[in-house]
Amino acid sequence: MDDYLTSNNFLMYAAKHYDNPQCHGDEEFLEDLMRLKYIKKLVTRYCDSGELKERLILNHIITLSNVFKPHPLCKIIWLKMPESLPYVKPFLILLNILPDELHRLGDKEVVDTTAVQMDQQVINVLRKI
């Protein structure tokens, strides 16, 4: 079973679950983690302007899923982007990487991912892909 993921051990958890054989240093690891911020910015832009860059968000999530296994990646997203979940969750479902439950996240033993309501506009856009 995975260890707990909290804000206090985020970097250690991410490093433990990071699997990029082409990575040659901390800089590349941190660059990959920056993709979380990029996704967050794209979601904020969507909320502010209604402009959804779905392919760019999808590319960032796919890139992250290439260096993190699905379960740790979803835990990281759940921890780092709680306000963005209604917009990011449809992408995770499209890629078939979101489990129904995440274990040992924050102060909870089990987090029900099905409880997060998804943004209908994002769903409609992703259905066209």
Secondary structure, 3 states (H helix, E strand, C coil): CCCCECCCCHHHHHHHHECCCCCCCHHHHHHHHHHHHHHHHHHHHHHHHCCCCHHHHHHHHHHHHHHECHHHHHHHHHHHCHHHHHHHHHHHHHCCCCCCEEEEECCEEEEEHHHCCCCHHHHHHHHCC
